[in-house]
Amino acid sequence: MRNPMKTSQYRWFLSRFGLTLVAAGLLAAGPAAALSGPRPAIASEAARPVPGAPALRQAQAPSPAPAPSPAPAPPAPAPKQGEDAANATLGPPPADPGTPDELTIAPKPEAYVEGEASWDDALTTIRDAQKKVKDALDKAGIKIAGRPLTLFVKTADDKFSYEIGYPIEAAGGQPTLPPDIKLGTTPSGAAVRFTHHGAYDDIDGTYEAITIDLDAKGIQVNDAFLEEYINDVADSQDANLEIYIYVFKK
């Protein structure tokens, strides 16, 4: 897999991290086109008898019986219990994914693992850690309350330190979790959010745009940054991947 995070611009972003996004068109695809359904057919009136026509003829040509009404469509299946909560994001969806927005993120309880990995193995490391945390939470009976997160705590040219996990519902008592699964809270505070829509291999272009935007606006942010994965894609070349990227203001 080509390493998407080792361009000189992205390294500059990782080392400086004090920038924002000017060209809205550099990030994320626009909203999907709306689909309009066909108009319902208008029923024609029944033929009226012609005045003065012989009664016998009218008896031989009765009005056709009305067609039976179509059966109503079955109701859409209700979402599974907990499905909405498990797909919740840290903030409401952006009105325009192509434009960065500013919002205040509230902390949520979180379960996560810590570690260090090479940029060459970034997506594999992220997906493996997500699975590890999710399996532990399912086994402990703890409900997930949001999309998976990766906090890039510390970065270098060849590797990064991370916290990878899920927001969770507040657990009563002391849940039984493996020792490497930590409990804490998600990053919070004033943030600028950007959207990456496309292959993970191409995410360097999004970070270059973030660098330009933050620099142009003179926004100072913390070194750590957060990725929130809106859908589940394992292939680094899958163009359907969507990620919210949060940078937190100093």
C-alpha positions as CSV (number, residue, x, y, z in Angstrom):
1,M,0.0,0.0,0.0
2,R,1.3,3.4,-0.9
3,N,1.9,5.4,2.3
4,P,-0.5,8.3,2.2
5,M,1.0,10.2,5.1
6,K,4.7,10.6,4.3
7,T,4.5,13.6,1.8
8,S,6.5,16.6,2.8
9,Q,3.4,18.7,3.2
10,Y,1.8,16.1,5.6
11,R,5.0,15.9,7.7
12,W,4.8,19.7,7.9
13,F,1.2,19.4,9.1
14,L,2.2,16.9,11.7
15,S,5.1,18.9,13.0
16,R,3.5,22.4,12.9
17,F,-0.2,21.6,13.2
18,G,-1.4,25.2,13.2
19,L,-3.4,25.7,10.0
20,T,-7.1,25.4,8.1
21,L,-8.9,24.8,4.8
22,V,-9.4,27.5,2.1
23,A,-10.6,25.7,-0.9
24,A,-13.9,24.0,0.0
25,G,-13.7,22.0,-3.1
26,L,-10.5,20.2,-1.9
27,L,-12.4,18.2,0.7
28,A,-15.2,15.7,0.5
29,A,-17.7,14.9,-2.2
30,G,-21.0,16.9,-2.2
31,P,-24.3,15.5,-1.2
32,A,-25.8,12.7,-3.2
33,A,-28.4,13.7,-5.9
34,A,-32.0,13.4,-4.8
35,L,-34.2,10.8,-6.5
36,S,-37.8,11.6,-7.5
37,G,-40.3,8.8,-7.7
38,P,-42.9,8.5,-10.5
39,R,-46.2,10.3,-10.1
40,P,-49.2,8.1,-9.2
41,A,-51.5,7.3,-12.1
42,I,-54.8,9.3,-12.2
43,A,-57.8,7.0,-12.5
44,S,-60.1,7.8,-15.5
45,E,-63.8,8.3,-14.9
46,A,-66.2,5.4,-15.7
47,A,-67.9,5.8,-19.1
48,R,-71.3,7.5,-18.8
49,P,-74.4,6.0,-20.6
50,V,-75.3,7.9,-23.8
51,P,-78.7,9.6,-23.4
52,G,-81.3,8.0,-25.5
53,A,-79.5,4.7,-26.1
54,P,-81.6,1.5,-26.1
55,A,-81.9,-0.1,-22.7
56,L,-80.9,-3.5,-24.1
57,R,-77.6,-2.1,-25.5
58,Q,-76.9,-0.5,-22.1
59,A,-77.5,-3.7,-20.4
60,Q,-75.1,-5.5,-22.7
61,A,-72.3,-3.0,-22.1
62,P,-72.1,-2.6,-18.4
63,S,-69.4,-0.3,-16.9
64,P,-66.2,-2.1,-16.1
65,A,-65.6,-3.0,-12.5
66,P,-63.1,-0.7,-10.8
67,A,-59.6,-2.1,-10.6
68,P,-58.6,-3.2,-7.1
69,S,-56.5,-0.7,-5.1
70,P,-52.9,-1.7,-4.9
71,A,-51.8,-3.1,-1.5
72,P,-50.1,-0.6,0.7
73,A,-46.3,-0.8,0.8
74,P,-45.0,-2.6,3.9
75,P,-43.6,-0.3,6.6
76,A,-39.9,0.3,6.6
77,P,-38.2,-1.9,9.2
78,A,-37.5,-0.1,12.5
79,P,-33.9,0.4,13.3
80,K,-32.4,-2.1,15.6
81,Q,-32.1,-1.2,19.3
82,G,-28.9,0.7,19.8
83,E,-28.3,1.1,16.1
84,D,-28.7,4.9,16.1
85,A,-26.5,5.3,19.1
86,A,-23.7,3.2,17.7
87,N,-23.7,5.4,14.5
88,A,-23.7,8.7,16.4
89,T,-20.9,11.2,15.6
90,L,-19.2,13.6,18.0
91,G,-21.1,16.5,16.4
92,P,-24.1,16.8,14.0
93,P,-23.4,16.1,10.4
94,P,-21.9,19.1,8.5
95,A,-24.3,21.1,6.4
96,D,-21.7,21.1,3.6
97,P,-19.1,18.4,3.8
98,G,-16.9,20.4,1.4
99,T,-16.5,23.3,3.9
100,P,-14.8,23.1,7.3
101,D,-17.0,23.9,10.3
102,E,-16.3,25.0,13.8
103,L,-18.1,23.3,16.7
104,T,-17.7,22.5,20.4
105,I,-17.2,18.8,21.2
106,A,-18.6,17.5,24.5
107,P,-16.7,14.6,26.2
108,K,-18.1,11.1,26.1
109,P,-17.0,8.0,28.0
110,E,-14.6,6.0,25.8
111,A,-12.9,2.6,25.7
112,Y,-9.6,2.5,23.8
113,V,-6.2,0.9,23.4
114,E,-2.9,2.7,23.2
115,G,0.0,1.9,21.0
116,E,2.6,2.9,18.4
117,A,2.7,2.0,14.7
118,S,4.4,2.7,11.4
119,W,2.7,4.9,8.9
120,D,3.1,2.1,6.4
121,D,0.7,0.0,8.5
122,A,-1.6,2.8,9.6
123,L,-5.0,1.5,8.3
124,T,-4.3,-2.1,9.2
125,T,-3.3,-1.0,12.7
126,I,-6.4,1.1,13.1
127,R,-8.8,-1.6,11.9
128,D,-7.2,-4.3,14.1
129,A,-7.4,-2.1,17.2
130,Q,-11.0,-1.2,16.5
131,K,-11.9,-4.9,16.3
132,K,-10.0,-5.6,19.5
133,V,-11.9,-3.0,21.4
134,K,-15.3,-3.9,20.0
135,D,-14.8,-7.6,20.8
136,A,-13.9,-6.7,24.4
137,L,-16.9,-4.4,24.8
138,D,-19.3,-7.0,23.3
139,K,-18.0,-9.6,25.7
140,A,-18.3,-7.3,28.7
141,G,-21.8,-6.3,27.7
142,I,-20.9,-2.6,27.2
143,K,-22.8,-0.8,24.5
144,I,-21.0,1.3,21.9
145,A,-22.3,4.9,21.7
146,G,-20.6,6.3,18.6
147,R,-18.4,5.8,15.6
148,P,-14.8,4.5,16.0
149,L,-12.1,7.1,16.7
150,T,-8.3,7.4,16.3
151,L,-6.5,10.0,18.3
152,F,-3.0,10.7,16.9
153,V,-1.2,11.6,20.1
154,K,2.3,11.9,18.9
155,T,3.7,11.8,15.4
156,A,7.1,11.4,13.7
157,D,8.3,10.9,10.1
158,D,8.1,7.1,10.3
159,K,5.6,6.3,13.1
160,F,2.9,7.6,15.3
161,S,1.4,7.0,18.8
162,Y,-2.3,6.5,19.1
163,E,-5.4,6.0,21.1
164,I,-8.0,3.9,19.2
165,G,-11.4,3.1,20.4
166,Y,-15.1,3.8,20.7
167,P,-17.4,6.1,22.6
168,I,-19.5,4.0,25.0
169,E,-22.5,4.2,27.3
170,A,-21.6,5.0,30.8
171,A,-21.0,1.6,32.5
172,G,-22.1,1.1,36.1
173,G,-19.7,-0.5,38.5
174,Q,-16.3,-1.9,37.3
175,P,-16.7,-3.6,34.0
176,T,-14.5,-6.6,33.3
177,L,-12.2,-5.7,30.5
178,P,-8.8,-6.9,29.4
179,P,-5.9,-4.9,31.1
180,D,-4.9,-3.3,27.8
181,I,-8.4,-1.8,27.2
182,K,-8.4,1.6,28.9
183,L,-11.4,3.7,30.0
184,G,-11.5,7.5,29.7
185,T,-13.2,10.2,27.8
186,T,-13.1,11.4,24.1
187,P,-11.3,14.6,23.2
188,S,-13.4,17.6,23.7
189,G,-13.5,21.4,23.4
190,A,-13.5,23.9,20.5
191,A,-12.6,22.2,17.3
192,V,-12.5,22.7,13.5
193,R,-13.9,19.7,11.6
194,F,-12.9,18.7,8.0
195,T,-14.3,15.8,5.9
196,H,-12.2,13.4,3.9
197,H,-14.2,11.4,1.3
198,G,-12.2,8.9,-0.7
199,A,-9.5,6.3,-0.5
200,Y,-7.4,6.3,2.7
201,D,-4.4,6.2,0.3
202,D,-5.4,9.7,-0.8
203,I,-5.9,11.2,2.6
204,D,-2.6,13.2,2.3
205,G,-4.4,15.6,-0.1
206,T,-7.0,16.3,2.6
207,Y,-4.3,17.0,5.2
208,E,-2.5,19.3,2.8
209,A,-5.7,21.3,2.3
210,I,-6.2,21.4,6.1
211,T,-2.6,22.7,6.5
212,I,-3.3,25.5,3.9
213,D,-6.7,26.4,5.5
214,L,-5.5,26.6,9.1
215,D,-2.4,28.6,8.1
216,A,-4.4,31.1,6.0
217,K,-6.8,31.7,8.9
218,G,-4.1,31.8,11.5
219,I,-5.9,29.3,13.8
220,Q,-3.6,27.7,16.4
221,V,-4.4,24.1,17.3
222,N,-3.1,21.4,19.5
223,D,-0.6,18.9,18.2
224,A,-3.0,15.9,18.6
225,F,-5.7,15.4,16.0
226,L,-8.6,13.1,15.8
227,E,-10.1,10.9,13.0
228,E,-13.7,9.7,13.2
229,Y,-14.7,6.9,10.8
230,I,-18.2,7.4,9.4
231,N,-18.3,4.1,7.6
232,D,-16.5,0.7,7.8
233,V,-14.0,0.2,5.0
234,A,-11.1,-2.1,5.3
235,D,-9.5,-1.5,1.8
236,S,-7.2,1.5,1.7
237,Q,-8.1,2.1,-1.9
238,D,-11.9,2.0,-1.4
239,A,-13.2,5.4,-2.6
240,N,-16.4,5.1,-0.4
241,L,-14.5,5.8,2.8
242,E,-15.6,8.9,4.8
243,I,-13.7,10.4,7.7
244,Y,-14.3,13.4,9.9
245,I,-11.0,15.0,10.9
246,Y,-11.0,17.2,14.1
247,V,-8.3,19.6,15.1
248,F,-8.7,21.2,18.5
249,K,-8.0,24.9,19.1
250,K,-5.5,26.0,21.7
